[in-house]
Amino acid sequence: RTAVKRQHDYCVAAIHRHFPESIKITRPAGGQALWVELPKGLSGKQICLTARTRGISILPGFLCTNFRAFDSFIRIGYGGWNTGTERAIREIGQIIRRHMEHGVE
């Protein structure tokens, strides 16, 4: 439990460091993942597709429901935290910022 709590805290801190301030983080009960609500107008699917081209795997919210309510969400797992995870979160933050500024890459 201590290790999982530490991994959670590292992930939340990294998201706050690298993502725009306008994101919202939700930690569901159970599991080792966070849901991130993207800034208005961004698609979780597009963020995930761009991240995938860089070897980063995250889950877009639309895959978890039949409703469009979660189109602007991404799911980030934090189990097994390491320096590669920090790098990936930094890159996801850069992707989000580019999509905010210029639309889809």
Secondary structure, 3 states (H helix, E strand, C coil): CHHHHHHHHHHHHHHHHHCCCCCEEECCCCCCEEEEECCCCCCHHHHHHHHHCCCCCCEEHHHHCCCHHHCCEEEEECCCCCHHHHHHHHHHHHHHHHHHHHCCC
